[in-house]
């Protein structure tokens, strides 16, 4: 691809990378628009794919949009262009979350170069048991650098903090399961085995933990937890928290970019990843951890 004019082929490749980002229940709550100048891609919120009960403050929507934005930036750089990003560029249109203006020829590569672009198509959230092999210290440092590059902080949790996070996640999952409205939203976005691009296919739902230590989200929202399939998960899970200093809309978009950077670096190193975000679903707006 030459120049900075986005033809249909170039646009499709950029958007294909962007939509591979993670989102709650794989709802993909975004729309993309090619600006009339044919060099700017806009990311808009798709309110029709929001989750009013499970994501009442729109935090998950904005984090997902930030992750899609990061993938878009990686793809732009991969194809030899320079992305100029603006968050919430027009106060008159709050649904316009970000714009990426494509200019010039190649810019300095990201920390891991084309490894990140390759990782986009391999990254996915795993809902199955992990191994007990520790993450190398050098890789932990790279993950922390990735988060920091996007204005966030990644911290590997110690035993007491890990126990606390697992406890509050378990409590939040029980609340989600007991709430008919939230369970209904989960059912609508799970077991999508047809031709839909959104939603979670049944094969990816995963089992529950036999030891009842690692709280896995029951995305199928079945009526009885006792009826869910179970397998033994790792006894000492490796957890890390991603945090921002504030919880403004721009912070949530930055958190999403940092999250996707971390996930792609992990994928490039052959690591599987999963997200425990239940405790944030009904949290009041505030600076917090992801």
C-alpha positions in Angstrom: 0.0 0.0 0.0 1.4 3.4 -1.0 0.5 6.9 0.0 -1.9 7.7 2.8 -5.2 7.3 0.9 -7.2 4.5 2.3 -8.8 2.4 -0.4 -11.4 -0.3 0.4 -8.7 -3.0 0.6 -6.6 -1.0 3.1 -9.6 -0.1 5.1 -10.7 -3.7 5.4 -7.3 -4.8 6.6 -7.2 -2.1 9.3 -10.7 -2.8 10.5 -10.2 -6.5 10.6 -7.3 -6.0 13.0 -9.3 -3.6 15.1 -12.3 -5.8 15.6 -10.1 -8.7 16.8 -9.9 -6.8 20.2 -11.4 -8.3 23.3 -14.8 -7.1 24.6 -17.1 -8.3 27.3 -19.1 -11.3 26.0 -17.5 -10.5 22.6 -20.2 -7.9 22.1 -17.9 -5.7 19.9 -19.6 -2.4 20.9 -18.1 -0.3 18.2 -18.6 1.1 14.8 -15.9 2.4 12.4 -16.3 5.3 10.0 -13.8 6.4 7.3 -13.8 10.1 7.3 -14.4 12.0 4.1 -10.7 12.9 3.9 -10.1 9.1 3.4 -7.1 9.3 5.7 -8.9 9.2 9.1 -10.7 6.3 10.8 -13.2 7.1 13.5 -14.3 4.8 16.3 -17.9 5.3 17.5 -19.7 3.6 20.4 -22.5 1.3 19.3 -25.1 1.8 22.0 -27.2 -1.0 20.7 -24.5 -3.5 21.8 -24.1 -2.0 25.3 -24.9 -4.0 28.5 -27.1 -1.8 30.6 -27.2 -4.3 33.5 -23.7 -5.9 33.5 -22.0 -2.7 32.4 -24.2 0.1 33.7 -21.5 2.8 33.7 -20.1 1.9 30.2 -16.7 1.1 31.6 -16.4 -2.2 29.7 -17.5 -0.6 26.5 -14.8 2.1 26.6 -12.1 -0.4 27.6 -13.1 -2.6 24.6 -13.0 0.5 22.3 -9.6 1.3 23.6 -8.4 -2.2 22.9 -9.8 -1.9 19.3 -8.0 1.4 18.9 -4.7 -0.1 19.9 -5.1 -2.9 17.4 -5.9 -0.3 14.7 -2.7 1.7 15.6 -0.6 -1.5 15.4 -2.1 -2.3 12.0 -1.4 1.2 10.7 2.2 1.0 11.7 2.5 -2.5 10.3 1.5 -1.2 6.9 4.1 1.5 7.0 2.1 4.5 8.0 2.1 6.8 11.1 -1.1 6.9 13.3 -2.0 10.2 14.9 -4.6 9.4 17.6 -7.1 11.7 19.4 -9.3 10.5 22.2 -12.8 12.0 22.4 -12.0 14.5 19.6 -15.4 16.2 19.5 -17.2 17.1 22.7 -20.4 17.7 20.7 -20.5 14.0 19.8 -19.8 11.9 22.9 -20.3 8.7 20.9 -17.2 9.5 18.9 -14.6 7.8 21.0 -11.4 8.2 19.0 -10.0 9.1 15.7 -6.8 7.9 14.0 -5.4 10.1 11.3 -3.0 8.3 9.0 -0.1 10.3 7.8 3.3 10.1 6.2 5.3 7.0 5.9 6.4 4.7 8.6 6.8 5.9 12.2 9.0 4.4 14.9 7.9 0.8 15.6 6.3 -0.2 18.8 8.3 -2.1 21.4 7.7 -5.5 19.7 7.3 -4.4 16.1 5.5 -6.8 13.7 5.3 -9.4 16.5 2.3 -7.4 17.8 0.5 -7.4 14.5 1.0 -11.2 14.2 -0.2 -11.7 17.7 -3.5 -9.9 16.9 -4.9 -12.9 15.1 -3.6 -15.4 17.7 -4.8 -13.6 20.9 -8.0 -14.9 22.5 -9.3 -15.1 26.1 -8.9 -18.6 27.5 -11.5 -19.9 29.8 -9.8 -23.2 30.4 -7.2 -24.4 33.0 -3.7 -22.9 32.8 -0.4 -24.6 33.7 1.5 -23.8 36.9 4.7 -22.8 35.1 5.8 -19.3 36.3 6.0 -16.4 33.9 9.6 -15.4 33.4 10.7 -12.3 35.2 11.9 -10.8 31.9 8.5 -11.2 30.4 6.8 -9.7 33.4 9.0 -6.6 32.9 8.0 -6.4 29.3 4.3 -6.6 30.2 4.8 -3.8 32.7 6.6 -1.7 30.2 3.8 -2.2 27.7 1.2 -1.0 30.2 3.4 2.0 31.2 3.8 3.0 27.5 0.0 3.6 27.4 -0.3 5.4 30.7 -1.3 2.5 32.9 0.4 0.4 35.6 0.6 -3.3 35.6 1.4 -5.0 38.9 1.8 -8.7 39.6 -0.1 -9.5 42.7 1.4 -11.2 45.8 -0.4 -14.0 47.8 -2.6 -11.7 50.0 -3.7 -9.5 47.1 -4.3 -12.5 44.9 -6.5 -14.0 47.6 -8.4 -10.7 47.9 -9.0 -10.4 44.2 -10.2 -13.9 43.9 -12.6 -13.4 46.9 -14.2 -10.2 45.6 -14.4 -11.7 42.1 -16.2 -14.8 43.5 -18.6 -12.6 45.4 -19.3 -10.5 42.2 -19.8 -13.6 40.1 -22.4 -14.9 42.6 -24.2 -11.6 42.5 -24.2 -11.7 38.7 -25.5 -15.2 38.7 -28.4 -14.4 41.1 -29.5 -11.3 39.2 -32.1 -12.3 36.5 -31.4 -9.2 34.4 -27.6 -9.8 34.3 -28.1 -13.5 33.7 -30.4 -12.7 30.8 -27.8 -10.5 29.2 -25.2 -13.2 29.5 -27.5 -15.7 27.8 -28.1 -13.4 24.9 -24.4 -13.2 24.2 -23.4 -16.8 24.7 -23.6 -20.0 22.7 -23.5 -18.1 19.4 -22.7 -21.0 17.1 -24.1 -19.7 13.9 -22.6 -17.2 11.5 -22.5 -14.3 13.9 -19.2 -12.5 14.6 -20.4 -11.4 18.0 -21.1 -13.4 21.1 -19.3 -16.3 22.7 -19.5 -19.8 20.9 -20.4 -22.6 23.2 -17.0 -24.4 22.6 -15.2 -21.4 24.2 -17.3 -21.1 27.3 -15.0 -23.3 29.4 -15.6 -25.2 32.7 -15.7 -24.1 36.3 -12.9 -24.8 38.8 -13.2 -28.2 40.6 -11.4 -26.7 43.6 -13.8 -23.7 43.6 -10.8 -21.4 44.0 -10.7 -19.6 40.7 -14.0 -17.9 39.9 -14.7 -18.3 36.2 -17.5 -16.4 34.7 -20.5 -18.5 33.8 -21.1 -16.8 30.5 -23.9 -19.3 29.7 -25.8 -18.1 32.8 -27.1 -21.5 33.6 -29.6 -21.8 36.4 -27.6 -24.1 38.7 -23.9 -23.7 39.3 -23.9 -27.3 40.4 -24.8 -28.3 36.8 -21.8 -26.6 35.2 -19.0 -28.8 33.9 -15.9 -28.6 36.1 -12.1 -29.3 35.8 -9.2 -28.6 38.1 -7.6 -25.3 37.5 -4.2 -24.2 38.8 -3.9 -23.9 42.6 -1.7 -20.8 42.5 -2.9 -18.6 39.6 -0.6 -15.9 38.3 -2.6 -12.7 38.5 -1.8 -9.1 37.6 -3.8 -5.9 38.0 -3.9 -3.1 35.4 -4.7 0.3 36.9 -5.1 3.9 35.9 -4.8 6.9 38.1 -8.4 8.1 37.4 -11.6 6.7 36.0 -12.5 9.3 33.4 -13.6 8.3 29.9 -10.2 9.1 28.5 -8.7 6.9 31.3 -10.9 4.0 30.3 -9.9 4.3 26.7 -6.2 4.4 27.8 -6.8 1.4 30.0 -8.1 -0.5 27.0 -5.1 0.4 24.9 -2.8 -0.7 27.7 -4.7 -3.9 28.3 -4.5 -4.9 24.6 -0.7 -4.0 24.5 -0.2 -6.3 27.5 -2.3 -9.1 26.0 -0.5 -8.9 22.6 2.9 -9.0 24.2 1.9 -12.0 26.3 0.6 -13.7 23.2 3.8 -13.0 21.4 5.6 -14.8 24.2 3.3 -17.8 23.9 1.3 -17.1 27.0 -2.4 -17.7 27.4 -4.5 -15.0 29.2 -7.9 -14.6 30.8 -9.7 -11.6 32.3 -11.4 -11.5 35.7 -13.5 -8.3 35.6 -16.7 -9.3 37.4 -16.0 -7.0 40.4 -15.9 -4.0 38.1 -19.2 -4.6 36.5 -21.3 -2.9 39.2 -18.6 -0.7 40.7 -19.3 3.0 41.0 -17.3 5.2 38.7 -13.8 5.6 40.3 -10.2 5.0 39.6 -9.8 1.2 40.0 -8.0 -1.9 38.7 -8.7 -4.0 35.7 
